[in-house]
């Protein structure tokens, strides 16, 4: 048997039907999602995110919708900010952040959550570059009688681009500190997410101190974006593993397209 881990920037659920269908079909043991919304007390359906003249459709309760699609999983929502979406002229108070879903047959034995950039914004989405966090879990797999630590992060978005900055280097250092709180150092470790950096980023040198190497660039892959992403620079998402991880399968999923990011799928043997 294998342990399946999927990492995906959900794009606020803009390709909602395809996204829900994919997570059901792929049936991951652990699903690491970035760009997820939750609006307690609000109904389901579509809403609009507005920022500086930009309007984007979003699923205000995407976390609940994914939870319903994965009834055999425990869901963990990790917000970075709380702001307003709109249904016409009606404001909807929502939270934005990460979500992690873990199959209930695995035992969660340790967990860490912290900010890697900025701090929680309770009254609005925050100034650019906006707050970012990371979630780290340690699982006992009864099928394998073994433990694995998994962390994922949504890296800060800088309007100037994906090049290295002091903030991005500190973000990587913060991620390492979080992982070191949870990971004992002598078992499998997987770190993934939408890092919002280029393959030559100092981020990877910092993460290599944990023994991590990237499966995307390590397999010669050059594109983690779908046809919905129309800009240049098609790297964003990465999945890194320590040497002991037995990679039964790794895939940058080309179809179906469920976001402007491609899903990263890892089966551990």
N, C-alpha and C positions, 0 to 999 in steps of 0.2 A: 504494500500500500504506500501511497505517497501523501505528503502534506502539501496542499495547494495554497499558495499565497498570491493574491492579486493586488496590485497597486494601481490606482487610477485617479486622475483629476477629473471629478464628475461634472465640471463646468456648470455648476448650479442646476444640473438636471435639464439642460436645454434640449437634449435629445432623449427625453424622458422615457418614451415607450421602448426605444431600443436599449437604453440603459437597464431598465427593469428586466427586460427579457434576457439580456446578457448575464446579469448577475445570477439570475435563477438558473440559467443553462450551465454556466461555468461552475457553479456550486463550490466556491472556494471554502477552505477551512478558515482562512483569515482574509478579510477584505479590508484594505487600507484605502480610504477615500479622502481626497482633498476637495475643497470648494463645495462644502455641503451646508445646507441651510436648515434651520429648525425654527418654527414659529408657534410656540405653545399657545393654545387657546384659539388659534386661527384655523380656518378650514383648509382643505387641500386645494390643488389646482395651481393655476399660473398667477404670477405677480410680476411686477416690473421693478428692476433696480435702476435708479437714476443717479448719475454722477457727472457733473460738469457737462451737461447736454447730451450725455450718453444714456441710452435706454436699452436694457437687456432683459429678456424674459428669464424668469427664474422659478423653480419649484420651491415655494416657501417652506414646505414641510417634506423636503426630500429625505431627511433622516427617517421620518416616520414611514414614508413610502418604501424605502429600502428595508426597513425593519419588517414591514409586512411581507415583503417578497422573500425574506430570509427568516422565516419563523423558527428555524432550527438553530439560530444564532443569537448570542447576546450582543447588543449594540452599545457602543460607548460614544457619546458625543462630546467633543472637546472644542468649545467656542473660543474664538479670538476677539470677537467684537459683537456688539448689539446695536442695530440700526433700523432704518425704515425701508421697507419695500412698499409698493403701491398696487392696489387693485382699483384702477381708475383713479379717482381722487381720494380714495380711502387708504390711509396709512396702515401698514401691518408691521408690528414690531417683531423682528426676527433676529436670530443669532447666526453667525457664520463661522465655520471652522472645519476641523477634521472629524471624521467618523471612522471607527474601527469595529468590525463585526467578527466575532469568534464563534465557531461551531461549538454548541453546548456540550458535545462529547469530549472536548478538551478542557483541561483544568487550568484556569488562570491563577498563577501562583505568585506573581509579582507584577507591579505596574508603576509607571512613572509618567507624569504629564508636566510640561513646563513650557515657558515661552523661550524661543530662540532668537526672537527680535521683538523689542518693544514690550508692552504690557497690555492687559485686557482693556479694551475700550468699551465702557458701559453705556456711553451716550453718543452713538454715532459710529460709523465704520472706522474712523481714525484717519490720521494724516498719512500721506504717502512718504516712504514705504510703510505700508500698514502692518499691524502686529501679526506675528507668525508664531506658531507653536509646533511641538512635536509630541508624539505619544509613543511610549515604549512599553511592551508587554512581554512577560515570560510565561510560556505555556508548557504544561506537561501533556504530552501526547500518549494516551494509553495504548494506542495501536502500535506505537514505536517504542514504548517504555523509555522515552527520552524527553529532554527539555530543549526548547529553542527560544531565543529572544528575538523579537521583531520590533523594529522602530520605523516610524514614518514621519515625514516632515513636509510641510508646504513652505518652500523657501520664499523669501521676500521678493516682491516685484519692484524693480527700480525702473522708473520711466526712461532712464538713461541707457538701459539695456541690461544684458546678462553678464557683463564683465565683472571682474573681481573688484570689490570695495572692502574697506575696513569693516563695514557692517556685515558683509557676507562672510568674512573670515571669522568674526565674532559669532555669527550664527552657527558656523560649523563647529567652533569650539564649544558652544552651548549644547549642541547636539551630542557631542562626545561626552560632555559631563553628564547629561541625562542618561545616556546609554550605560555609562560606567556605574551609575547608581543602581541599575537593575541587572545588568549582565554580569555573571560571575567570572567571565573571562576564559573559561575552560569548556565552553559548549558552543553549539552553532549560533551564529548571529546573522541576521538579515536586516539591512537598513535600506529603505526605499522611499519613493515619493517624487513629487514635482519640486525639484531643487531650484529651478529657475537660474541655473548657471550653465556655462559652457564646459565641454569635456576637459579643457586644460585648466580648469579652475583650481585654485589653491584649496578649495573645499575637499578635493579628493586626496591631496597630500595629508591634510589634517585627519580625515577619516581613515587613512591607511595606517595610522598609529594603532588602530584597533585590529589591524590585520585584514581590513576590508579591501576588496577589489570589485570593480564594476562589471556587471554582466553585459550591459548595453554596449559600451565601447570595447570591452574585452572580446566580444563576438563580432566586431567590425560593423556594428549597426550604426546608421547615420541619421535616423529619423524616428522620433517618437511622437510626431504630430500627424493628425489625419487631414483629409481633404478640406475640412472645415477651418483649418488654420491657414491663413493666406499670406503670412509674413515670412521673411527670411529668418534663418537661424532656427533649425527644426529640432534642436536638442532642448529638453527640459526635464525629462523623467529618467530616473536611474534606479537600479536595484543592485545593491552591493552585498557580498557574502564573504564570510571568513573561509579559509581553506578547507575546513572539515565538512562544509556543507556539500552533500551529495546531490548534484544537480541532475535530476532525472529528465527535466524539460525546462527550457526557458524560452519564452516567446514574447516579442513585441507584437501584440495582436493587431493584425491589419483589418480583419473583418470579424464581427460587425464593427462599424464606426459608431461609438456611443458617446463621443465627446469630441472636442478639438484636440484632445490628447489620446494617444493609444494606451490601452491597458497593458501593463507588464505582468506576465504570468510566470510563476515559478513553481515547479513541482519538486519537492525534496524527497529523495528516495530513502 
